[in-house]
Amino acid sequence: MVDSSDIGVLVAGMGIGVAGFMPMLTVVLLARKKRMRPTVGKGMAALAISFVFLMAALALMWAVAPADLVVFAIGFLGGFLVMWAVLAVITMSRRL
């Protein structure tokens, strides 16, 4: 169970998850607005940047506070999956 002292770690994990999703969100939104030509290379580069950032953040958390790693990972995945859902909604909308 998440204790009240773990709320900060959970929120930090969510923030890192959201920040780690930004390269992919940027590529999709710029391609949708026709401000950038979508290519597989740009998509793979955004995925690689996201992966490196997220794994570096997870490794840093493991090195700094291994006892809080599980709570951080829960927030991390929660933030990432929420952003994934947001991107799906944005992509399926016809307004953009």
DSSP file (Angstrom, degrees, kcal/mol; ACC not computed):
  #  RESIDUE AA STRUCTURE BP1 BP2  ACC     N-H-->O    O-->H-N    N-H-->O    O-->H-N    TCO  KAPPA ALPHA  PHI   PSI    X-CA   Y-CA   Z-CA
    1    1 A M              0   0    0      0, 0.0     2,-0.5     0, 0.0     0, 0.0   0.000 360.0 360.0 360.0 144.0    0.0    0.0    0.0
    2    2 A V        -     0   0    0      2,-0.0     2,-0.1    69,-0.0     5,-0.0  -0.660 360.0-148.7 -81.3 123.4    1.2    3.5   -0.8
    3    3 A D    >   -     0   0    0     -2,-0.5     3,-1.4     1,-0.1     4,-0.4  -0.422  27.4-106.9 -85.8 164.0    2.0    5.5    2.4
    4    4 A S  G >  S+     0   0    0      1,-0.3     3,-0.8     2,-0.2     4,-0.3   0.785 120.5  58.9 -64.5 -25.6    1.6    9.2    2.6
    5    5 A S  G 3  S+     0   0    0      1,-0.2     4,-0.4     2,-0.1     3,-0.3   0.671  99.7  58.9 -75.3 -15.1    5.3    9.7    2.5
    6    6 A D  G <> S+     0   0    0     -3,-1.4     4,-2.5     1,-0.2    -1,-0.2   0.514  78.9  88.9 -89.5  -5.9    5.4    7.9   -0.9
    7    7 A I  H <> S+     0   0    0     -3,-0.8     4,-2.6    -4,-0.4     5,-0.2   0.895  86.8  51.3 -61.5 -40.4    3.1   10.4   -2.6
    8    8 A G  H  > S+     0   0    0     -4,-0.3     4,-2.3    -3,-0.3    -1,-0.2   0.901 111.3  47.2 -63.1 -41.1    6.0   12.6   -3.6
    9    9 A V  H  > S+     0   0    0     -4,-0.4     4,-2.3     2,-0.2    -2,-0.2   0.891 112.3  50.6 -67.0 -39.5    7.9    9.7   -5.1
   10   10 A L  H  X S+     0   0    0     -4,-2.5     4,-2.1     2,-0.2    -2,-0.2   0.919 112.0  46.3 -63.8 -44.6    4.7    8.6   -6.9
   11   11 A V  H  X S+     0   0    0     -4,-2.6     4,-2.5     2,-0.2    -2,-0.2   0.889 111.4  52.4 -66.2 -39.5    4.1   12.1   -8.3
   12   12 A A  H  X S+     0   0    0     -4,-2.3     4,-2.3    -5,-0.2    -2,-0.2   0.911 109.2  50.2 -62.3 -41.3    7.8   12.4   -9.4
   13   13 A G  H  X S+     0   0    0     -4,-2.3     4,-2.3     2,-0.2    -2,-0.2   0.902 109.9  49.9 -62.3 -41.3    7.4    9.1  -11.2
   14   14 A M  H  X S+     0   0    0     -4,-2.1     4,-2.4     2,-0.2    -2,-0.2   0.908 109.8  51.4 -64.3 -40.7    4.3   10.3  -13.0
   15   15 A G  H  X S+     0   0    0     -4,-2.5     4,-2.7     1,-0.2    -2,-0.2   0.906 110.6  47.7 -62.1 -41.8    6.2   13.5  -14.0
   16   16 A I  H  X S+     0   0    0     -4,-2.3     4,-2.5     2,-0.2    -1,-0.2   0.893 110.7  52.4 -66.2 -39.6    9.1   11.5  -15.4
   17   17 A G  H  X S+     0   0    0     -4,-2.3     4,-0.8     2,-0.2    -2,-0.2   0.906 112.3  45.0 -61.9 -41.9    6.6    9.2  -17.3
   18   18 A V  H >X S+     0   0    0     -4,-2.4     3,-0.7     2,-0.2     4,-0.7   0.927 114.1  48.8 -67.0 -45.3    4.9   12.2  -18.8
   19   19 A A  H >< S+     0   0    0     -4,-2.7     3,-0.7     1,-0.2    -2,-0.2   0.864 107.7  55.8 -63.5 -35.7    8.2   13.9  -19.7
   20   20 A G  H 3< S+     0   0    0     -4,-2.5     4,-0.3     1,-0.2    -1,-0.2   0.729 104.8  53.3 -69.5 -20.7    9.5   10.6  -21.2
   21   21 A F  H <X S+     0   0    0     -4,-0.8     4,-2.1    -3,-0.7     3,-0.5   0.648  85.0  88.8 -86.3 -15.7    6.5   10.5  -23.6
   22   22 A M  H <X S+     0   0    0     -4,-0.7     4,-2.7    -3,-0.7     5,-0.2   0.835  80.0  56.5 -57.3 -40.3    7.1   14.0  -24.9
   23   23 A P  H  > S+     0   0    0      0, 0.0     4,-1.9     0, 0.0    -1,-0.2   0.926 112.3  42.8 -59.4 -41.3    9.4   13.1  -27.8
   24   24 A M  H  > S+     0   0    0     -3,-0.5     4,-2.1    -4,-0.3    -2,-0.2   0.900 114.3  50.4 -70.3 -39.9    6.9   10.7  -29.3
   25   25 A L  H  X S+     0   0    0     -4,-2.1     4,-2.6     1,-0.2     5,-0.2   0.902 109.6  52.1 -62.9 -41.3    4.0   13.1  -28.7
   26   26 A T  H  X S+     0   0    0     -4,-2.7     4,-2.6    -5,-0.2     5,-0.3   0.923 109.4  48.2 -61.6 -46.4    5.9   15.9  -30.4
   27   27 A V  H  X S+     0   0    0     -4,-1.9     4,-2.0    -5,-0.2    -1,-0.2   0.920 113.9  46.6 -62.4 -44.0    6.6   13.9  -33.5
   28   28 A V  H  X S+     0   0    0     -4,-2.1     4,-2.3     2,-0.2    -2,-0.2   0.929 114.5  46.3 -66.1 -44.7    3.0   12.7  -33.9
   29   29 A L  H  X S+     0   0    0     -4,-2.6     4,-1.9     1,-0.2     6,-0.2   0.908 113.0  48.7 -67.3 -40.7    1.5   16.2  -33.3
   30   30 A L  H  <>S+     0   0    0     -4,-2.6     5,-2.3    -5,-0.2     6,-1.0   0.886 113.3  48.1 -65.4 -37.3    3.9   17.9  -35.7
   31   31 A A  H ><5S+     0   0    0     -4,-2.0     3,-1.0    -5,-0.3    -2,-0.2   0.880 110.8  51.1 -69.0 -37.7    3.2   15.3  -38.4
   32   32 A R  H 3<5S+     0   0    0     -4,-2.3    -2,-0.2     1,-0.2    -1,-0.2   0.845 109.0  50.1 -68.3 -33.3   -0.5   15.6  -37.9
   33   33 A K  T 3<5S-     0   0    0     -4,-1.9    -1,-0.2    -5,-0.2    -2,-0.2   0.395 113.5-120.3 -85.1   4.0   -0.3   19.4  -38.3
   34   34 A K  T < 5S+     0   0    0     -3,-1.0    -3,-0.2     2,-0.2    -2,-0.1   0.752  81.7 120.6  63.4  27.0    1.7   18.9  -41.5
   35   35 A R  S   <S+     0   0    0     -5,-2.3     2,-0.3     1,-0.2    -4,-0.2   0.504  76.8  31.4 -93.3  -6.8    4.6   20.9  -40.0
   36   36 A M  S    S-     0   0    0     -6,-1.0    -2,-0.2    -5,-0.1    -1,-0.2  -0.991  83.6-117.9-149.8 141.0    6.9   17.9  -40.4
   37   37 A R        -     0   0    0     -2,-0.3     2,-0.3    -3,-0.1     5,-0.1  -0.707  36.9-127.5 -79.7 120.2    7.1   15.0  -42.9
   38   38 A P        +     0   0    0      0, 0.0     2,-0.3     0, 0.0     3,-0.1  -0.513  37.5 167.5 -73.3 131.2    6.5   11.8  -41.0
   39   39 A T     >  -     0   0    0     -2,-0.3     4,-1.8     1,-0.1     5,-0.1  -0.936  47.3-117.3-135.9 161.1    9.2    9.1  -41.5
   40   40 A V  H  > S+     0   0    0     -2,-0.3     4,-2.7     1,-0.2     5,-0.2   0.875 114.5  57.7 -64.1 -37.4   10.1    5.9  -39.8
   41   41 A G  H  > S+     0   0    0      2,-0.2     4,-2.3     1,-0.2    -1,-0.2   0.901 106.4  47.0 -61.5 -42.8   13.5    7.3  -38.9
   42   42 A K  H  > S+     0   0    0      2,-0.2     4,-2.3     1,-0.2    -1,-0.2   0.891 113.3  49.4 -67.5 -38.8   12.0   10.3  -37.0
   43   43 A G  H  X S+     0   0    0     -4,-1.8     4,-2.1     2,-0.2    -2,-0.2   0.910 112.5  46.8 -65.1 -42.2    9.6    8.0  -35.2
   44   44 A M  H  X S+     0   0    0     -4,-2.7     4,-2.5     2,-0.2    -2,-0.2   0.867 110.9  52.8 -68.5 -35.9   12.4    5.6  -34.2
   45   45 A A  H  X S+     0   0    0     -4,-2.3     4,-2.6    -5,-0.2     5,-0.2   0.920 110.1  47.8 -64.8 -42.8   14.5    8.5  -33.1
   46   46 A A  H  X S+     0   0    0     -4,-2.3     4,-2.3     1,-0.2   -22,-0.3   0.903 112.7  49.4 -63.6 -40.6   11.7    9.8  -30.9
   47   47 A L  H  X S+     0   0    0     -4,-2.1     4,-2.5     2,-0.2    -2,-0.2   0.901 111.5  48.8 -64.2 -41.5   11.3    6.3  -29.5
   48   48 A A  H  X S+     0   0    0     -4,-2.5     4,-2.6     2,-0.2     5,-0.2   0.912 111.5  48.8 -66.0 -42.9   15.0    5.9  -28.8
   49   49 A I  H  X S+     0   0    0     -4,-2.6     4,-2.4     1,-0.2     5,-0.2   0.926 113.3  47.9 -61.8 -44.4   15.2    9.3  -27.0
   50   50 A S  H  X S+     0   0    0     -4,-2.3     4,-2.6    -5,-0.2     5,-0.2   0.927 112.7  48.0 -61.6 -46.4   12.2    8.4  -24.9
   51   51 A F  H  X S+     0   0    0     -4,-2.5     4,-2.6     2,-0.2     5,-0.3   0.922 112.6  47.6 -62.7 -46.1   13.6    5.0  -24.0
   52   52 A V  H  X S+     0   0    0     -4,-2.6     4,-2.2     2,-0.2    -1,-0.2   0.923 113.8  47.7 -63.4 -44.5   17.1    6.4  -23.1
   53   53 A F  H  X S+     0   0    0     -4,-2.4     4,-2.2    -5,-0.2    -2,-0.2   0.937 114.5  45.5 -61.5 -47.3   15.5    9.1  -21.0
   54   54 A L  H  X S+     0   0    0     -4,-2.6     4,-2.2     1,-0.2    -2,-0.2   0.896 114.4  46.8 -67.1 -40.6   13.2    6.8  -19.2
   55   55 A M  H  X S+     0   0    0     -4,-2.6     4,-2.5    -5,-0.2    -1,-0.2   0.858 111.4  52.1 -70.6 -33.5   15.7    4.1  -18.5
   56   56 A A  H  X S+     0   0    0     -4,-2.2     4,-2.4    -5,-0.3    -2,-0.2   0.908 110.6  48.3 -66.4 -41.0   18.3    6.7  -17.3
   57   57 A A  H  X S+     0   0    0     -4,-2.2     4,-2.2     2,-0.2    -2,-0.2   0.907 112.9  47.9 -64.7 -41.6   15.7    8.1  -14.9
   58   58 A L  H  X S+     0   0    0     -4,-2.2     4,-2.1     2,-0.2    -2,-0.2   0.905 112.6  48.4 -65.9 -41.6   14.8    4.6  -13.6
   59   59 A A  H  X S+     0   0    0     -4,-2.5     4,-2.1     2,-0.2    -2,-0.2   0.893 111.1  50.9 -65.7 -39.8   18.5    3.7  -13.2
   60   60 A L  H  X S+     0   0    0     -4,-2.4     4,-2.5     2,-0.2     5,-0.3   0.912 110.6  48.5 -63.9 -42.3   19.1    6.9  -11.3
   61   61 A M  H  X S+     0   0    0     -4,-2.2     4,-2.6     1,-0.2     7,-0.2   0.894 110.3  52.1 -64.2 -38.8   16.2    6.2   -9.0
   62   62 A W  H  < S+     0   0    0     -4,-2.1    -1,-0.2     1,-0.2    -2,-0.2   0.879 113.9  43.7 -63.8 -38.2   17.5    2.7   -8.4
   63   63 A A  H  < S+     0   0    0     -4,-2.1    -2,-0.2     2,-0.2    -1,-0.2   0.865 121.6  38.0 -74.8 -36.7   21.0    4.1   -7.5
   64   64 A V  H  < S+     0   0    0     -4,-2.5    -2,-0.2     1,-0.2    -3,-0.2   0.924 136.1   5.5 -84.0 -47.3   19.7    6.9   -5.3
   65   65 A A    ><  +     0   0    0     -4,-2.6     3,-1.3    -5,-0.3     4,-0.2  -0.613  60.6 170.0-141.1  76.7   16.7    5.4   -3.5
   66   66 A P  G >  S+     0   0    0      0, 0.0     3,-1.0     0, 0.0     4,-0.3   0.766  78.2  63.6 -63.0 -24.3   16.3    1.7   -4.2
   67   67 A A  G 3  S+     0   0    0      1,-0.2     3,-0.3     2,-0.1     4,-0.2   0.799 105.9  44.7 -69.2 -26.8   13.6    1.3   -1.4
   68   68 A D  G <> S+     0   0    0     -3,-1.3     4,-2.4    -7,-0.2    -1,-0.2   0.301  83.1 103.3 -97.5   8.1   11.3    3.7   -3.3
   69   69 A L  H <> S+     0   0    0     -3,-1.0     4,-2.7    -4,-0.2     5,-0.2   0.880  78.0  50.8 -62.3 -40.8   11.9    2.1   -6.7
   70   70 A V  H  > S+     0   0    0     -4,-0.3     4,-2.1    -3,-0.3    -1,-0.2   0.929 112.7  45.2 -65.6 -45.0    8.5    0.2   -6.8
   71   71 A V  H  > S+     0   0    0     -4,-0.2     4,-2.1     2,-0.2    -1,-0.2   0.916 114.3  49.8 -64.2 -42.4    6.5    3.3   -6.0
   72   72 A F  H  X S+     0   0    0     -4,-2.4     4,-2.8     1,-0.2    -2,-0.2   0.915 110.2  50.7 -60.9 -43.7    8.4    5.4   -8.5
   73   73 A A  H  X S+     0   0    0     -4,-2.7     4,-2.7     2,-0.2     5,-0.3   0.858 107.3  53.8 -65.1 -35.6    7.9    2.7  -11.2
   74   74 A I  H  X S+     0   0    0     -4,-2.1     4,-2.3     2,-0.2    -1,-0.2   0.941 114.1  41.2 -64.0 -46.1    4.1    2.6  -10.5
   75   75 A G  H  X S+     0   0    0     -4,-2.1     4,-2.9     2,-0.2     5,-0.2   0.899 113.4  55.0 -65.2 -40.8    4.0    6.4  -11.0
   76   76 A F  H  X S+     0   0    0     -4,-2.8     4,-2.0     2,-0.2    -2,-0.2   0.930 113.1  40.5 -56.2 -52.1    6.3    6.2  -14.0
   77   77 A L  H  X S+     0   0    0     -4,-2.7     4,-2.8     2,-0.2     5,-0.2   0.875 113.7  54.6 -69.1 -37.5    4.2    3.6  -15.8
   78   78 A G  H  X S+     0   0    0     -4,-2.3     4,-2.2    -5,-0.3    -2,-0.2   0.940 110.5  45.2 -61.5 -47.1    1.0    5.4  -14.8
   79   79 A G  H  X S+     0   0    0     -4,-2.9     4,-2.0     2,-0.2    -2,-0.2   0.903 114.4  49.1 -62.3 -42.0    2.1    8.7  -16.3
   80   80 A F  H  X S+     0   0    0     -4,-2.0     4,-1.9    -5,-0.2    -2,-0.2   0.923 112.7  46.5 -64.6 -45.1    3.4    7.0  -19.4
   81   81 A L  H  X S+     0   0    0     -4,-2.8     4,-2.1     2,-0.2    -1,-0.2   0.852 109.8  53.8 -69.9 -33.8    0.2    5.1  -20.0
   82   82 A V  H  X S+     0   0    0     -4,-2.2     4,-2.4    -5,-0.2    -1,-0.2   0.926 110.1  47.9 -63.3 -43.4   -2.0    8.2  -19.3
   83   83 A M  H  X S+     0   0    0     -4,-2.0     4,-2.6     1,-0.2    -2,-0.2   0.858 108.4  54.9 -65.4 -34.3    0.0   10.0  -22.0
   84   84 A W  H  X S+     0   0    0     -4,-1.9     4,-2.0     2,-0.2    -1,-0.2   0.911 109.5  47.0 -63.1 -42.8   -0.4    7.1  -24.3
   85   85 A A  H  X S+     0   0    0     -4,-2.1     4,-2.2     2,-0.2    -2,-0.2   0.898 111.0  51.9 -65.9 -40.5   -4.2    7.3  -23.9
   86   86 A V  H  X S+     0   0    0     -4,-2.4     4,-2.6     1,-0.2    -2,-0.2   0.917 109.5  49.7 -61.4 -43.7   -4.1   11.1  -24.4
   87   87 A L  H  X S+     0   0    0     -4,-2.6     4,-2.8     1,-0.2    -1,-0.2   0.892 109.0  52.4 -63.2 -38.9   -2.2   10.6  -27.7
   88   88 A A  H  X S+     0   0    0     -4,-2.0     4,-2.0     2,-0.2    -1,-0.2   0.916 111.1  46.8 -62.9 -42.8   -4.7    8.0  -28.8
   89   89 A V  H  X S+     0   0    0     -4,-2.2     4,-1.1     2,-0.2    -2,-0.2   0.923 114.2  47.3 -64.8 -44.3   -7.6   10.4  -28.2
   90   90 A I  H  < S+     0   0    0     -4,-2.6     3,-0.4     1,-0.2     6,-0.3   0.916 112.8  49.5 -62.9 -43.2   -5.7   13.2  -30.0
   91   91 A T  H  < S+     0   0    0     -4,-2.8    -1,-0.2     1,-0.2    -2,-0.2   0.860 112.5  46.7 -66.8 -36.2   -4.9   11.0  -32.9
   92   92 A M  H  < S+     0   0    0     -4,-2.0    -1,-0.2    -5,-0.2    -2,-0.2   0.625  92.6  97.0 -83.0 -12.4   -8.4    9.7  -33.3
   93   93 A S     <  -     0   0    0     -4,-1.1     3,-0.1    -3,-0.4    -3,-0.0  -0.453  65.1-148.5 -76.6 152.0  -10.0   13.2  -33.1
   94   94 A R  S    S+     0   0    0      1,-0.1    -1,-0.1    -2,-0.1    -4,-0.1   0.500  81.4  82.6 -96.5  -5.9  -10.8   14.9  -36.3
   95   95 A R              0   0    0      1,-0.2    -1,-0.1    -5,-0.1    -5,-0.0   0.872 360.0 360.0 -68.8 -38.0  -10.3   18.5  -35.0
   96   96 A L              0   0    0     -6,-0.3    -1,-0.2    -3,-0.1    -2,-0.1   0.485 360.0 360.0 -73.6 360.0   -6.5   18.5  -35.4
